[in-house]
Structure formats: structure tokens, C-alpha cells
Amino acid sequence: MNLNINNVVKQYEVQRALDDFTFSIQKVPSLVIVGPSGGGKSTLLRLFAGLELATSGEICINGQQIINDESWLKEYRKNVGVVFQSYNLFPHWTAMENIIMPLIKVHGYSVEQAKETCLHLLKKFDLLEHVDKIPAKLSGGQQQRIAIARALAINSELLLFDEPTSALDPQLTSGVLEMIVELKKEGTDILMVTHEMAFAKKAADYVVFIDQGKAIEHGTADDFFNHPKSSVLREFLSHTTI
Amino acid sequence: MKNLFITREDSKKITKAATLTNVALVGLFIFLVFLFTVIKLDYSFDFSIISRYQKKLINGFTMTLAICSISLFISLVIGIVNAIALKSNIIFFRFLARFYVELIRGTPFLVQILFFFYIITPAFGLENRFIVGFLILSLFSGAYVTEIIRGGIESIPQTQIITANSLGFNKWQIYRYIIFPQVFKRILPSLAGQISSLIKDSSLLSIIAVSEFTMKTLEVNALSFQTYETFSFLALGYLVITIPISLLSKWLERKYFYES
């Protein structure tokens, strides 16, 4: 993926979440965003997802500029897959309905087409046994994997993950992370906010550290974890277990 | 012996023997009150008047059912439209909906009936009392249904709306496919309670001579002077509808409590 972010400001009522944020990468298959809570990483991801408007500045993903216009963003959102921290699945729908309803209602698939796409994905990720279960009957990890399958179903070239494992019990995270690694191997571009440093180390091609609304440091995963330059990052890494 | 009458505060189980004894005692208590009034009023019963005037009574009962069914439907429509208006981007709709709900909930139903009947009805040239009846009742009940639906919508976590947005659902689709199906299940118990209120409140329409159950019973009373029989029959008539609804409401509450 290519990213060009120029002087992006995101101002909430009292708080400035992104402060003149500038950052760019070329041809990076998987980017991981790390940083302390409240530093601006989730805000950045929401801007990428088209869920919020930047106060000012310019964001370009794979050559496409995000336009600050609600009706344009509506169209844009349809083609970006997002997986949030938790409660991704709608509780009144089965796993299958969660996947096929957006395909049918938003993307104009026929019911048969949608079901076929859904079953293909669930089979591929070994989730077929859960097809008719409602979220309450699934573990948090299974829910997240189905949410990822749903994000994949729309054939987006880019998947965004906002701390997809941070609401899960530790023993449930591995299944979700393995699925993400598998996607990466297949060539899907991944942009992920996470606290899982071990995972970041393993799966990220490039890592950016965000604090106080700015990109403090970024680099390849190897450089980033083994040779951190700034003292803030060194401090941050020393507090995280890898 | 003590166990027949006293139970622990936190205990939900009451033994069969205690239940029977106490039901009998309640029955006896009511009977004694009844006896007292009969003796005091020197009342003589003639239950044949119920069958003598059965046509009137049945007509009234059917009219009450008809008015309530129509009002239920209209108040649901009002409730849904209004609950959406409360969340509308257009400020006028928001204020209008809020004003309507506060106005209805803040004034007695009787006052609304009088206002509607003596001011709105003649101004708009409405003459049919049946129509006037269900219109007033719908407007009244609609405000309460609005609040029930609003509460239901607000109980849907914001994260679901964000997820739905990110999947590309538009506002209408979010209401249609995500919010309303969940809201509907959650509010069913309170909605059943509202139906019960609607039926009871409809008796006030007798004040403007809508020929519903209470009105017809008053007529029968005026013709026969058998107050005890007619009003007992009236109360019983309402209970026949409201008790099953109350049971249904409790059943729905349990059902969805375990599901969520």
C-alpha cells in the first residue's frame, strides 16, 4: 500500500487528536501503528476508514485522495474493510447473515451469490461450523474471525484493524492473529492498530509510533524494534512485553 | 403453622398449602367487603339484566376492541415516526416531536379529550365519534409509544452504528435492518403494557359519548338501575382483556431476558 498523509489535523471539541500529522510510505504490504492510549492512533484509523472527517490536511491511500465530503465518504466506506476492537457482529444476525447482509443490501449481490461468497470464506478459514450461530453463541475470538471474513467478503484491497485482539482473552488472540498473518501472505494489504508487540514484530513490514498526535518515529519492523532512535519510543518499548 | 402465613423476605417460593390458605383469605376478605356493601345498600341482585341488555353490552365491548386495535396501530406508526423525528437532523422535526411528547405526557388524558372534542373536532368538521375516539386515543398513546421506542433505540450500542456505517449501510438501512429488529424485541414487554393502558384509558372516551364499553354500560345502568351487576360486568370485561396481556408481557420479559 502507498500512503501519503500531509499536515493532517483532527480537532475534537477540546482535544487535538492529530496535530499536523505528516507521514508517507510506498509499497508497504502491512503497516502497524503503535503508541500509547489517547495518542491519536485510532483517530488516524477512523480517518482512513472514512468514518470521520479531518479538520484539515490531506490523506491519500493508494493514490486515492480521501475527500472531505459525506456523500463521497459513503461510497468510499463501502469498499474499505474495517474490523474494530469488539462488538463487530450484529447480535440479532447469525454469522452468515452478518456476512451476507452487507453484500446484498450495500453491494447489490443476489442472495445466492452472497451465500456462495460467505460459505467460501467461512470454509477457507475453518469457520463453517459456526455459519448458523448468533454471536452470543460464539467466543470472542470466533466473532472476530467472522468479522474479518465479513471485511474480506467485499473484496477490498485494504483491510483496517483497530486493536482487533485487545478485548479478547489472551488464549483467544492467537487464532485471530494467525488469520491476519494468513491474509498478509495472500497479498492483502493490512493496516493495523495494535498493542500486540510480538505480533507487530512478526507480521509488520513497517511500523509507525504515534504519540500526542504526531508520528514520532517510523521504520521497518527490524529497525523499529531493534534500533529505536527516539527516547520516547525506547521508553514505550521498555514497558511493553515482547 | 407460622409457615402458612409468613415467608422470608428474599424467598420466592411459597408452599402450596400457604398459597391455598392465603388465596382463600384474600377471597374471604373481598367477600366480606362485598357483603358489607350489599347489606348497607340493602341491595337485591338481578343478573338477568346482563342478558336482557346483552346486545348493548356486546356492541360496546366490540366497539372498545375496535377503537383500541385501530389506536394501537396508529400509535405505533406515530411512535416510530416520532422516535425517528427526535433523532432527525432537521431541528424543526426534533422540536415538534419533543413538544408533542411533553405536551401529551404532561396533561391529563381527560383534559386532552375535552380539548380535542370541543376545539379541534369542530374546527376540522369531524363529526363521527368513532373516528374522533380513536384519533384522540392514538394521539395520547402515541406519545408513550414514542418514549418506549426512543428508549429502545438508545439501548442499541453506538459501536453497532459505527460498524454499520463502516460497512456502507445508509441511515435508512441502519434503522430498517439493524436498529428496529433489535428494538422491536426489546420493547415488546413494555409495548404489551402500553396496550393494556390503552384499553383501560379508552373508557374515558365515554365522557364525550363515544359508544364504547363504558358508555354502553352506563346506558344499561341508567335503564336498569342494577348498578352492582352492570359495573361488575364492566370491570370483568376489561380484566378479560388486560389479564392475558399482562401475562403475555411477563412471559415476553422472561423470554428476552434470557436471550440477551
Interface residues (C-beta under 8 A of the other chain):
Chain A: A49 G50 L51 K74 E75 R77 K78 N79 V80 V82 F84 S86 Y87 N88 F90 P91 H92 M101 P102 K105 V106 H107 A136 R150
Chain B: P157 T159 Q160 I162 T163 A164 N165 S166 L167 G168 F169 N170 Q173 Y177 I178 P181 Q182 K185 E259 S260
